[in-house]
Amino acid sequence: MRALLPILTVVAAIIVLWYGAAVALNRQWVLDQAARAGTEPPAFSQLVAETMAQERPVLPAPHQVAAELWKGLFGQAVTSKRSLVYHGWITLSATLLGFAIGTGLGILLAVGIVYNRVMDLSVMPWAIASQTIPILAIAPMFIVVMNSMGVQGLVPKAVISAYLSFFPVVVGMVKGLRAPDAMQLDLLRTYNAGGAAVFWKLRLPASMPYLFASLKVGAAAALVGAIVGELPTGAVAGLGARLLSGSYYGQTIQIWAALFGAAIVAAALVAVIGGVERVTLKRMGLAR
């Protein structure tokens, strides 16, 4: 309970500030309605109540978002296009494919960078430079090119996810593969260990903590990439589609519910990776 107290305190503070911001941002609509009706501005208590119950508020109140989130998760059939579970699965499928591609590519590039100086001097700068290009700038162009080639649906979104997720894996894996110090490397050389033995018995085990840390970042980045990949296409399914439809029709509560749905998916991915990390490091004797 003591461990949860700081977390609950922060959450309570955020909720209080959120309610205050909702009243401040939504009050103008209430005042405008009173002015149009030619009546006096409502009392503070009535003003607060009306800002908490608007259908299209500037900033939805926490209870409105919670109600919409509950409705989207549990109030619809999972096959319904109004269900956040349905849209979440569409986005998650692209996320997982892109994450798998980005992780595999990142690990291969990291091994090449560590073992090949030419790749270290050539590939690593390009990998860093690739992340300076805003994904919102290249995603529409990439989607258009892929569509012109007849490639639609899951693959373009997965490639954008891979583009965002591979870089953390590259950086983390390079750092991990280079983690063994000179004494450890010299010890294996005294046992006449070859390059493969050094990799499998020293470098790879040493890189595991770094790899899992980068995988958590990469998973969140892959989810962002999948959502961004849904935006330029005018998608009708996925969390990005929910964001689009909400923005088209001014449904701010729907937008916030979709954002929290994405946060839940990201938290679940990180939790799964964390569980695999604990099991793996424990079996390797690296767990604290």
Secondary structure, DSSP 8 states (H G I E B T S, - for coil): -TTHHHHHHHHHHHHHHHHHHHHHHHHHHHHHHHHHHT-----HHHHHHHHTS-SS-SS--HHHHHHHHHHHHHSS-TTSTT-HHHHHHHHHHHHHHHHHHHHHHHHHHHHHHHH-HHHHHHHHHHHHHHTTS-HHHHHHHHHHHHHHTT--THHHHHHHHHHHHHHHHHHHHHHHHT-S-HHHHHHHHHTT--HHHHIIIIIHHHHHHHHHHHHHHHHHHHHHHHHHHHTTTT-SSSHHHHHHHHHHTT-HHHHHHHHHHHHHHHHHHHHHHHHHHHHHHHHTT---
